[in-house]
């Protein structure tokens, strides 16, 4: 499915509250190129792709289904920061 | 790579400052707060008090919710509280939410943002007794600083995604605040050349422009869970109440 077709489907499904159906249609390329997603090692590699292009990468954390609402939720992100920060 | 972090969506300011401290310990370059569920400037003050080394900034304050004079004064104060660690990020906010929350039409933003940025940059760098004067189409200032600023100036970024605002950022800001969901190719091939052309047209050094870029990060040992969280986040972030905006966001950034 192309981006335009995905856009049409998503703009129909999201206002109707059909998040699960819309999620199944999100192209892998969107996740891979427009977000930093994966385990710590995969995220660290994605961050490095912005070297020389962005002067600073400002991370906004995406909530996870297994979040506990405690500082433990930030463990992986903090590890990613120590791995990537110079 | 310099790594920053966006704060402001946590359940309490206490949680926000705990995360800020932990991130500083992990080597973060800068911590940014946002005008969304909380005030960017007030929460920036809390983050400044919780940290000692990292830069602290707004990413961003909403220019449609504020006057440029007061925005400049708040930035001066935050720079003083932090001992010169402050960065001011300014933006138009979200077209849809400006209308929905405040009844403000922010469609024609370029003239306003030119004035807003010009005034804020004059105010943050104004020296004691120095006259600050500017007359724009939307905003003006007639003011004199009472004290010298903590640092001669401070970085003022303009967040931008569309081509007109990116070019304006090149003309009037210290850096282009690039939004989430921007691919490497979009930043490198579209945003940077456009902003640098704006700087050149305004007689400024294009190499001096900075390009701080926001990115959503979905990190999880369970990779498929991380991907699902990004899929859901992507669909929810790009304004579920506004199908035309959703379609625009997908088709413009998504193709890059």
Interface residues (C-beta under 8 A of the other chain):
Chain A: X3 X4 X6 X7 X8 X10 X11 X12 X14 X15 X19 X22 X23 X26 X27 X30 X31 X33 X34 X35 X36 X37 X38 X39 X40 X42 X43 X47 X48 X49 X50 X51 X53 X54 X55 X56 X57 X58 X59 X60 X61 X62 X63 X64 X65 X66 X69 X71 X74 X76 X77 X78 X79 X80 X81 X82 X84 X85 X86
Chain B: X1 X2 X3 X4 X5 X6 X9 X11 X18 X19 X22 X23 X25 X26 X27 X28 X29 X30 X32 X59 X175 X178 X180 X181 X182 X183 X184 X185 X187 X188 X192 X210 X211 X212 X213 X214 X215 X216 X217 X218 X219 X220 X221 X222 X223 X225 X226 X227 X228 X229 X230 X231 X232 X233 X234 X235 X236 X240 X241 X243 X244 X246 X247 X250 X251 X253 X254 X255
